[in-house]
Amino acid sequence: MILRQRLAFGLAGVLALVFVFLAAWRRLNFDEALVLRAGVLELAGADTAPAFLMPWTLAVGALAAAVGDPGRLFLLARLAAAVPVLALLAVAFLRSGLSGTRLAAAGALTLAQAAFVAHGFEFRYDTAILLGLLAVTAALASADRPWPALAGVALAWLALHHLKGLYFAAVLSIWAVAVLRRRRGALGRCAAAAAGLMLVWGIGLASAGLGGRWLETLRQFGALSREVSRVSLAESLGAVFARDLAWWTLVLGGLVAVFGVARRAALGAGERALLMPAGAALLFVVLHPHAWAYMLALPAPFLAGLVALHLPHAGESAGGRRLWLAAGVLGLLLQAVVLHRSPLAPWRGALAAPRAPMVEVLRGLRAAARPGERVLDPAGLVYFLPPCNREWYVDGLFAEKVRRGTWMSELAKGLPADCTWVVATYRLQAVPPAALAIVRDEFRFFPSGIGLRYPDPAGSARSTLAPLGGEAVLDNYW
């Protein structure tokens, strides 16, 4: 028993260390670049689109203002995401009744899920939502000892982060009322804490003149959600489930065990505490018009906790243990042999994508750029230069609006004369054809994917462009 517990904690500890290492090592996902550049633009009061204002983006933007070097900035932003996630993960599990081997198993299962390995440490705004979900779980998991003030702060925090956060805040508020109404004064403390955070946010926005931008964020993305074409889950997430089939097989076993218990007796507080955020996160995946792989990182900790709660006890029959083992082995065989999806792929993929080359390119560009120069960068990697156009951002959803002529319409006539730099990521191909024609005719590209207007507007050879001479590295991490 002691040996098994030590092995479980050893595995969880190793995976946690690898998680932090990958946070420091791996290159950025473009959704992180969106948060970073949007935060910088919002703090500068720039009239750009889309509006993307929330506490997390402002915090990342403020970090960028304080840290000049891209390498240090990325490292600090990643650690500011990864370390709190791990800490709140442990607190939420402990408060849900997990201890000993089960606690370690829940941590290890969470840190073994492909989506969590890929996206759990990124400083995208979804990490702010993950932190809110874990905090709500920690606050409400113990029916006898709830933390109403933390629940209120966490729910308000969720509500302030985009439409997705509003959805989670609304759904989990029902759970909070159900738990806290049984204790005298708990609902009042929860509401007061939530109102306090909302008031601080409102005062901060008003003093900075940003109140309209927050409302515009909700309006723009609400309209976008109604405009985009719906993609089936089989098309959007079929391959994602396949690469993690063994993990989802174990989760299915855990859910079957949970519902089996529910048929015989009331679920325990810990089971309810994990089931509520897991169900809300999975429902969001179903409701979203185009589900993405990173969305599966949100339910991962809670599903892993449910599996750990229902692993066979040491004194139970060997048949139960063999059933769980068979489910895991079957999932691995199907995943590796039939679908040819290695369970080690998430770690191999991350190790093969270091951030150092991307950092060197951005350092070189930052040193070479002159004051007042602007960049065409629909991904947002070059966060330290202003954009060439107001509607600067494009992803798979906004690309539909570009094709309809309702986004980036100012580029339909070409590029402004003071647009000096271009970043040749795959998203550049989504901008209007007239702008692309000027890019082809008037820009010269370095092997790194950075393009400079020709002849050089600075009027002389740039002495700090050497770091831009490496191989193309400005790719998204999927």
C-alpha positions in Angstrom: 0.0 0.0 0.0 2.7 2.4 1.0 4.8 1.5 -2.1 1.8 2.0 -4.4 1.2 5.4 -2.9 4.8 6.4 -3.3 4.8 5.3 -6.9 1.6 7.2 -7.6 3.0 10.4 -6.0 6.3 9.9 -7.8 4.5 9.7 -11.2 2.4 12.7 -10.4 5.4 14.7 -9.3 7.4 13.8 -12.4 4.5 14.8 -14.6 4.1 18.1 -12.7 7.8 18.9 -13.2 7.5 18.0 -16.9 4.4 20.3 -17.2 6.3 23.2 -15.8 9.4 22.4 -17.9 7.2 22.4 -21.1 5.7 25.7 -20.0 9.1 27.2 -20.1 10.3 25.3 -23.2 7.5 25.2 -25.8 6.7 27.8 -28.4 3.5 29.9 -28.3 0.1 29.0 -29.5 -1.4 31.9 -31.5 -4.3 32.2 -28.9 -1.6 33.3 -26.4 -0.4 35.9 -28.9 -3.9 37.2 -29.2 -4.1 37.7 -25.4 -0.7 39.3 -25.3 -1.2 41.8 -28.2 -4.8 42.6 -27.2 -3.6 43.4 -23.7 -0.9 45.7 -25.0 -3.4 47.5 -27.3 -6.1 47.8 -24.7 -3.8 49.3 -22.2 -2.5 51.7 -24.9 -6.1 52.8 -25.6 -5.8 51.8 -29.2 -9.0 51.9 -31.3 -8.5 48.4 -32.7 -10.7 45.4 -33.3 -11.6 42.9 -32.1 -12.1 44.3 -28.6 -10.7 41.7 -26.3 -10.8 43.2 -22.8 -10.9 41.1 -19.6 -8.7 41.0 -16.4 -6.5 38.3 -17.8 -5.6 40.2 -21.0 -4.9 43.4 -19.1 -2.6 41.5 -16.7 -0.7 40.0 -19.5 -0.5 43.3 -21.3 0.8 45.0 -18.1 3.4 42.2 -17.8 4.5 43.0 -21.4 4.9 46.7 -20.4 7.1 45.8 -17.5 9.2 43.2 -19.2 10.9 44.3 -22.4 12.6 41.1 -23.5 10.2 38.6 -25.4 12.0 35.6 -23.9 11.6 36.7 -20.3 8.1 37.8 -21.0 7.0 34.5 -22.4 8.7 32.6 -19.5 7.1 34.7 -16.8 3.6 34.6 -18.5 3.8 30.8 -18.8 4.9 30.3 -15.2 2.1 32.7 -14.1 -0.3 30.3 -15.7 1.2 26.9 -14.9 2.1 27.3 -11.3 -1.3 28.6 -10.1 -3.0 25.9 -12.2 -1.0 23.2 -10.4 -1.6 24.8 -7.0 -5.4 25.2 -7.4 -5.5 21.7 -8.9 -4.1 20.2 -5.7 -6.5 22.3 -3.5 -9.6 21.4 -5.5 -8.7 17.7 -5.3 -8.1 17.8 -1.6 -11.3 19.7 -1.0 -13.1 17.1 -3.1 -12.1 14.3 -0.7 -9.2 12.9 -2.7 -6.2 11.9 -0.6 -3.3 9.4 -0.6 -3.0 7.3 -3.8 -6.3 8.7 -5.2 -5.0 12.3 -4.9 -1.8 11.3 -6.8 -3.8 9.3 -9.3 -6.1 12.3 -10.0 -3.1 14.6 -10.6 -1.3 12.1 -12.8 -4.4 11.4 -14.9 -4.9 15.2 -15.4 -1.3 15.7 -16.4 -1.5 12.8 -18.8 -4.4 14.1 -20.9 -3.2 15.4 -24.3 -5.2 18.6 -24.4 -4.1 19.5 -20.8 -0.5 18.7 -21.7 -0.8 21.0 -24.7 -2.8 23.8 -23.3 -3.0 23.7 -19.5 0.0 26.0 -19.1 -0.6 28.4 -21.9 -1.4 32.0 -21.0 -4.5 32.1 -23.2 -7.6 33.5 -21.5 -9.0 29.9 -21.1 -6.4 29.5 -18.4 -8.2 32.2 -16.4 -11.4 30.2 -16.8 -9.7 27.0 -15.7 -8.4 28.8 -12.6 -11.9 30.1 -11.9 -13.4 26.6 -12.3 -10.8 25.1 -9.9 -11.4 27.9 -7.4 -15.2 27.4 -7.5 -14.7 23.6 -7.0 -12.3 24.2 -4.0 -14.8 26.6 -2.5 -17.9 24.4 -2.8 -16.6 20.9 -2.7 -17.1 20.5 1.1 -20.7 20.9 2.0 -19.8 21.1 5.7 -17.0 23.7 5.3 -17.7 25.8 2.2 -15.7 28.9 1.4 -18.4 31.3 0.3 -16.2 34.3 -0.2 -13.9 32.4 -2.5 -16.9 31.1 -4.4 -18.1 34.6 -4.9 -14.8 35.9 -6.1 -14.3 32.9 -8.4 -17.8 33.3 -10.0 -17.3 37.0 -10.6 -13.8 36.2 -12.0 -15.4 33.8 -14.5 -18.1 36.3 -15.4 -15.5 38.9 -16.3 -13.8 36.6 -18.9 -15.6 36.7 -22.2 -18.9 34.9 -23.2 -17.4 31.6 -22.1 -16.7 32.8 -18.6 -20.3 34.3 -18.4 -21.6 30.9 -19.4 -19.7 29.1 -16.6 -20.5 31.7 -14.1 -24.2 31.4 -14.8 -24.2 27.6 -14.7 -22.1 27.2 -11.6 -24.0 30.0 -9.7 -26.9 27.5 -9.6 -24.7 25.0 -7.9 -23.3 27.7 -5.5 -26.9 28.6 -4.4 -27.8 25.0 -3.9 -24.7 24.5 -1.6 -24.6 27.8 0.3 -28.3 28.2 1.0 -28.1 25.6 3.7 -25.6 27.6 5.8 -26.7 30.8 7.5 -25.1 33.9 5.9 -23.1 32.0 3.3 -25.1 33.2 0.3 -24.7 36.8 1.5 -20.9 36.5 1.9 -20.7 34.9 -1.6 -22.8 37.7 -3.1 -20.8 40.4 -1.3 -17.5 38.9 -2.5 -18.7 38.7 -6.1 -20.1 42.2 -6.0 -16.8 43.5 -4.5 -14.8 42.1 -7.3 -17.2 43.4 -9.9 -17.1 46.8 -8.3 -13.3 47.0 -8.3 -13.4 46.0 -12.0 -16.0 48.6 -12.8 -14.1 51.4 -11.0 -10.9 50.3 -12.8 -12.5 50.4 -16.2 -14.2 53.7 -15.6 -11.0 55.3 -14.4 -9.1 54.0 -17.5 -12.0 54.9 -19.8 -12.3 51.2 -20.9 -15.9 50.4 -19.8 -17.1 50.5 -23.4 -14.4 48.2 -24.6 -15.5 45.4 -22.2 -19.1 45.7 -23.4 -17.8 45.8 -27.0 -15.9 42.5 -26.4 -19.1 40.8 -25.4 -21.1 42.3 -28.2 -18.6 41.5 -31.0 -18.1 37.9 -29.9 -21.8 37.4 -29.3 -22.4 38.5 -32.9 -19.6 36.3 -34.2 -21.0 33.2 -32.4 -24.2 33.7 -34.4 -22.5 34.2 -37.7 -20.0 31.4 -37.9 -20.8 28.1 -39.6 -21.4 25.2 -37.3 -18.9 22.3 -37.4 -19.9 18.8 -36.2 -18.1 17.4 -33.2 -17.0 14.4 -35.2 -15.2 16.7 -37.6 -13.8 19.1 -35.1 -12.8 16.7 -32.3 -12.8 13.2 -33.8 -9.0 13.1 -34.3 -8.5 14.7 -30.9 -10.4 12.0 -29.1 -8.6 9.4 -31.1 -5.1 10.5 -30.0 -6.3 10.3 -26.4 -8.5 7.2 -26.6 -7.0 5.4 -23.6 -7.6 8.4 -21.4 -11.2 8.7 -22.5 -11.8 5.0 -22.0 -10.8 5.4 -18.3 -13.0 8.4 -18.0 -15.9 6.5 -19.5 -15.3 3.9 -16.8 -15.3 6.5 -14.1 -18.6 8.1 -15.3 -20.2 4.6 -15.5 -19.1 4.1 -11.9 -20.5 7.5 -10.8 -23.9 6.9 -12.4 -24.0 3.4 -10.9 -23.5 4.9 -7.5 -26.2 7.5 -8.2 -28.7 4.8 -9.0 -28.1 3.2 -5.6 -27.6 6.2 -3.3 -27.0 9.9 -3.3 -23.7 11.1 -4.6 -21.1 12.3 -2.2 -20.1 15.9 -1.9 -16.8 15.2 -3.6 -18.4 13.5 -6.5 -20.9 16.3 -7.0 -18.1 18.9 -6.8 -16.2 17.2 -9.6 -19.3 16.3 -11.7 -20.7 19.9 -11.8 -17.8 21.7 -13.5 -17.0 18.6 -15.7 -20.6 18.6 -16.9 -20.6 22.3 -17.5 -17.4 22.1 -19.5 -18.5 19.2 -21.6 -21.9 20.8 -22.3 -20.0 23.9 -23.5 -18.1 21.8 -26.0 -21.4 20.5 -27.4 -23.0 23.9 -27.6 -20.0 25.7 -29.2 -20.4 26.2 -33.0 -16.8 25.0 -33.6 -15.3 23.1 -30.7 -11.5 23.1 -30.5 -9.0 20.8 -28.9 -8.1 23.2 -26.1 -11.7 23.2 -24.8 -11.1 19.6 -23.6 -8.5 20.8 -21.2 -11.2 22.4 -19.1 -13.1 19.2 -18.1 -9.9 17.2 -17.8 -9.1 17.7 -14.1 -12.7 17.1 -12.9 -13.0 13.9 -15.0 -9.7 12.7 -13.8 -10.8 13.3 -10.2 -14.0 11.3 -10.8 -11.9 8.4 -12.1 -9.6 8.5 -9.1 -12.5 8.6 -6.7 -13.9 5.3 -8.1 -10.7 3.4 -8.6 -11.0 0.1 -6.7 -10.1 0.1 -3.0 -7.3 -2.1 -1.8 -9.7 -4.4 0.0 -12.1 -4.8 -2.9 -12.3 -7.9 -5.1 -9.5 -8.5 -7.7 -12.2 -8.5 -10.4 -12.8 -4.8 -10.0 -9.1 -4.0 -10.3 -8.8 -6.3 -13.3 -11.7 -4.6 -15.0 -10.1 -1.1 -14.7 -6.8 -2.5 -15.9 -8.5 -4.1 -18.9 -10.2 -0.9 -19.8 -6.9 1.0 -19.8 -5.0 -1.7 -21.7 -7.8 -2.0 -24.3 -7.8 1.8 -24.8 -4.0 1.8 -25.2 -4.1 -1.0 -27.7 -6.8 0.6 -29.8 -5.1 4.0 -29.6 -1.6 2.7 -30.4 -2.1 -0.3 -32.6 -5.4 0.4 -34.5 -5.4 4.2 -34.7 -1.6 4.5 -34.6 -1.7 7.3 -32.0 1.2 7.1 -29.6 0.3 8.0 -26.0 3.7 9.8 -25.8 2.9 12.1 -28.7 1.8 15.1 -26.6 5.2 15.2 -24.9 7.2 14.5 -28.1 5.3 17.2 -30.0 6.0 19.8 -27.3 9.7 18.9 -27.0 10.0 19.2 -30.8 8.7 22.8 -30.7 11.1 25.0 -28.6 10.3 28.6 -28.2 13.9 29.8 -28.4 14.0 30.3 -32.2 10.7 32.3 -32.1 12.1 34.4 -29.3 15.3 35.2 -31.3 13.3 36.3 -34.3 11.2 38.6 -32.1 14.3 40.0 -30.4 15.9 40.8 -33.7 12.8 42.4 -35.0 12.3 44.5 -31.9 15.9 45.8 -32.2 15.6 46.5 -35.9 12.2 48.3 -35.9 12.1 52.1 -35.8 9.6 54.2 -33.8 6.3 54.6 -35.6 6.7 51.6 -37.9 3.7 49.2 -38.1 3.3 45.5 -38.9 0.7 43.4 -40.7 0.5 40.4 -38.3 -3.0 38.7 -38.2 -1.7 36.3 -35.5 -0.4 38.9 -33.1 3.1 37.6 -32.4 4.7 41.0 -32.9 2.9 42.5 -29.9 5.4 45.4 -29.6 4.5 47.1 -32.9 1.2 48.8 -33.7 -0.9 47.1 -36.4 -1.2 48.4 -40.0 -5.0 48.1 -39.9 -7.7 48.5 -37.3 -9.2 45.0 -37.6 -5.8 43.4 -37.2 -6.7 39.8 -36.1 -7.7 36.8 -38.1 -8.4 33.2 -37.1 -10.6 30.4 -38.5 -13.8 32.2 -37.3 -12.9 35.7 -38.4 -11.7 34.3 -41.8 -15.3 33.7 -42.7 -16.0 37.4 -42.1 -13.0 38.4 -44.3 -14.4 36.3 -47.2 -17.8 38.0 -46.8 -16.1 41.4 -46.9 -17.3 42.3 -43.3 -13.8 42.1 -41.7 -10.6 43.9 -42.7 -12.5 45.8 -45.3 -10.0 48.6 -45.1 -7.4 46.2 -46.6 -9.6 45.5 -49.6 -7.8 48.5 -51.3 -4.3 47.4 -50.3 -1.8 48.2 -47.5 -1.2 51.6 -46.0 2.1 53.2 -47.2 3.4 53.3 -43.6 3.0 49.5 -43.2 6.7 48.5 -42.9 6.7 44.9 -41.7 4.8 41.7 -42.4 4.8 38.4 -40.5 4.3 35.4 -42.9 2.4 33.0 -40.7 -0.3 30.8 -42.3 -2.9 33.4 -41.1 -1.5 36.0 -43.5 -3.2 34.1 -46.3 -6.6 35.0 -44.8 -6.3 38.8 -45.4 -7.9 40.4 -48.4 -6.3 39.6 -51.8 -5.5 43.3 -52.5 -3.3 43.4 -49.4 -1.6 40.1 -50.3 -0.8 41.4 -53.8 1.1 44.4 -52.3 2.9 42.1 -49.9 4.1 40.0 -52.8 5.2 43.0 -54.9 6.7 45.4 -52.3 8.1 43.3 -49.5 11.3 41.2 -49.2 11.2 38.3 -46.7 13.9 36.9 -44.5 14.1 33.1 -44.0 12.5 33.5 -40.6 9.2 34.7 -42.2 9.6 38.4 -41.4 9.0 40.7 -44.4 10.4 44.2 -44.7 9.1 46.8 -47.2 11.5 47.4 -50.1 13.3 49.7 -50.4 13.8 49.9 -46.7 11.9 52.9 -45.4 14.8 53.5 -42.9 17.0 54.4 -45.9 19.9 52.2 -44.9 20.8 48.6 -44.1 19.5 47.5 -40.7 22.4 46.4 -38.5 20.4 44.2 -36.2 18.7 41.9 -38.7 21.1 39.1 -38.3 18.9 37.1 -35.9 16.2 37.2 -38.5 18.2 35.0 -40.8 17.3 31.7 -39.3 14.8 29.1 -40.6 11.1 29.8 -40.6 10.0 29.4 -37.0 6.9 31.6 -36.6 4.4 28.7 -36.6 1.4 28.1 -34.4 1.6 25.3 -31.8 -1.5 23.2 -32.3 
